[in-house]
């Protein structure tokens, strides 16, 4: 039967479709994910120089968006939707305008921030765009801006995003803080503050300076010093002789031992605290604690 009705305004496009007539910089990538990657998703650098993969952590750097191509067959992983099968090459836009799949309950809006999903939260599609961090399951994409929004012919929520990979590698938003702490003679917890509510914070290093006497190492009387993000240790130092780091020298900066990066990537709006846990009898003199980090 002949079609007798037409939409007065057709659907704006589909996820992964290039959407600006100006400059677009598109490179070739290879899907290193074990399964298919849908078109129109933010992706990260893979293990190989030309590799690409789905986001999996807040510290992943976005390198571009998977671009729609008719050169790919329909992959069974996405029913009725063309996507990039495992080990297949795909186009990745690193600079320009492209339609990006978005979480239907909170799509980014013109003038607002753009976040990319790196973990399952309210929604499950990794690499999709969102208007907020969704309880630490999405990360801010610096420099990305929304030019428009729409729904594809298949009902997919999308946002037209201008993306530039160069902004992902710009200087980090550094946040260094120092804290003057009083002498203690027992186990003590001091709240240092809260991280920003809209972004993850990475602790790069922690240092302590005890100007007066330092703390001499001992196996019976010692302190374990920790910086915690909520209940998670991000860096620590023990003045225990056996199995610890030993003496903290007076009037010299001493660096804590960092935990793994996953623990040092602090969720938005998390309390940071300094815990001094005493075993035996010991005085921890007044000190200066320095916290070095950056927002992502």
Secondary structure, 3 states (H helix, E strand, C coil): CCCCCCCCCCCCCCCCCECCCCCCEEEEEEECCCCCEECCCEEEECCCCCEEEECCCCCCCEEEEECCCCCCCECCCCCCCEEECCCCEEEEEEEEEEEEEECCCCCCCCCCCCEEECCCCCCCCCCCEECCCCCCCEEECCCCEEEEEEECCCCCEEEEEEEEHHHHCCCCEEEEEEEEECCECCCEEEEEEECCCCCCEEEEEEEEECCCCCECCCCCCEEEEEEEECCEEEEEEECCCCCCCCCECCCCCEECEECCHHHHEECCCCEEEEEEEEECCCCECCEEEEEEEEEC
